[in-house]
Amino acid sequence: MCGIVAYVGRKLAQPILIEGLKRLEYRGYDSAGVAVIDEKQQLHIRRAVGRISVLEDTVRQNKLPKASVGMAHTRWATHGAPTETNAHPHTDDSGCIALVHNGIIENYVALRKLLEEKGHKFTSQTDTEALAMLIGDLYADLKEKNHMQGQSLLQHAVQAALRQVEGTYGIAVICRDEPDTLIVARKGSPLIIGIGKDEYIVASDASAIVEHTAQVVYLNDNEMAVLHPGQFRTCTIDDIDVTPTISLLENKLEEYELGGFPHYMLKEIFEQPNAIRNCQRGRAEPREGRVVLGGISGIARELVKAKRYILTGQGTAWHAGLVGDYLFEDLAKVPTECTYASEFRYRNPIVEEGTVLIAISQSGETADTLAALREAKEKGATVLGVVNVVGSTIARETDAGVYLHAGPEIGVASTKAFTCQLSVLTMLAIFLGRRKFMSQSQTEEMLQGLCRIPDQMQMVLDQSDAIRDIAEQFCKRENWLFLGRGYHYPVALEGALKLKEISYIHAEGMPAAEMKHGPIALINEGMPVVFIATRGMQYDKVVSNIEEVRARGGRVIVVATEGDSNIRRYSDHVIYVPDTLEPLQPMLTVLPLQLIAYHAAVLRGCNVDKPRNLAKSVTVE
Ligand code: G6P
């Protein structure tokens, strides 16, 4: 969703800001803008609707002066249409201060009314402008009273304004009267301060910082930083000093580059064997028959004794949770449910003693997932994180957790994070199972299977061209079904979601048995139906479902186990995956579905990495 980059230092701000915005593009946005303060203490703003390239054209035509303080923003419209007037940065009506904002100011209507009554004139429909105006109004008051000699009036104005704000924010503020000051603050929307030599690059996402420095400070909620070239201070919005903790960014610049692939999504699909190796390295130990998860060692006994597990997340992460539900009940024999975080948070859930909630999230910033974990914590649950982004809010707010180590995921449609989530949930289930009912030999067998997955994934990925041919035959069809049973029911959901997200084809995923209860009415001549029919407990039942589809003219694409020649009799196309234990199969069977979605979208001319209306990280409700 919205992205922020801000700079204060001694270099030219403009290229750093624009490059930073490009790094944030993947998060999803519909307009963009940049503001700088020049050497003559003038504030300059450029805004544009559409891609960063449009903003670049605007800046080329209407040049920005040299400046070494500034900020930039990508906006994902919430309050007001994606227009130039609604794009950030916003200013107060005197043009003294400028602000970029991620999040939602919930009481903006009341604030706006109050400020309008004082004579202020608004130009946009955004909630953000109310905050810009409020800071400007308070700043003007402080300036008039002029009783704060030597102190940053801007800092006091920002603090006073934030105390009146309800809602969430990550903000950056600059002021033409204090041309070497950048102020940033956070509540609910992430901000990271990159520390360079005599300079600071602040961003809502590490991808915009990594090429400048690896040293960062993660701001916590209700904290702010006042930054000047070469010095900074962190404090709360009530002005209490906070000692900053300097962390090191794990990921390298190359991990954010395309590296020869046409799209990030394809790159990330092909990165999965290595991502899984990194995820399992040092954790899955087949020779010793044990799982070592450093991030949960402190509470291992509590986890083993837990009476109930709740797995939660949104989107693809929720699908991983559904697989986790099967894994936990199957391997660890512990009552488990998987629930949408957005539903859990509002349904006044029952959280009894001995409940563990696992929040699953690639970004670690999804607003609903974060709220669900806070709700569970409030009610006394132990909360674990299964998160990719190191240092993200969910990672920091959980009692313990397991990082995915998948590397940065830039493609909006999640791929490698999903399979790494499955890997972590499998390791957690084995970890618990071994301490309860699983024998040493069963554990070893499972871990050996897990360690073979990366090579087996490669065998599936090697079929990408053949899968493209299948996608080509059906990519013009506007309705698809994805069906699976047991462990493959969530995989069917994920296959349908991938296709919807990036190719805009209408697709439904469901348990194969559910088809007869309604969706079978949709099947007509030529409709593509994708089945996951690998060898396992419900194989014969899936084959019956395939026959039902064929009898109604549907075209059947089956993901099957290598060596199963029998299945060819029932299907139009077969994509084979290597044989593995049933609980591990989703890590392989999802790959052909990711590739079908990718190729179908490309063949339909869709922008795979920047699908319409979608955001990589949904930080508002
Ligand atoms: C958005 C993304 C999905 C993702 C979901 C949850 O909808 O487009 O790909 O699965 O958010 O995100 P998270 O970062 O919590 O895994």
Residues whose N, C-alpha, C, O or C-beta is under 5 A from the ligand:
A	BS01	G6P	Q314 G315 T316 A317 I360 S361 Q362 S363 G364 T366 V412 A413 S414 A615 K616 V618
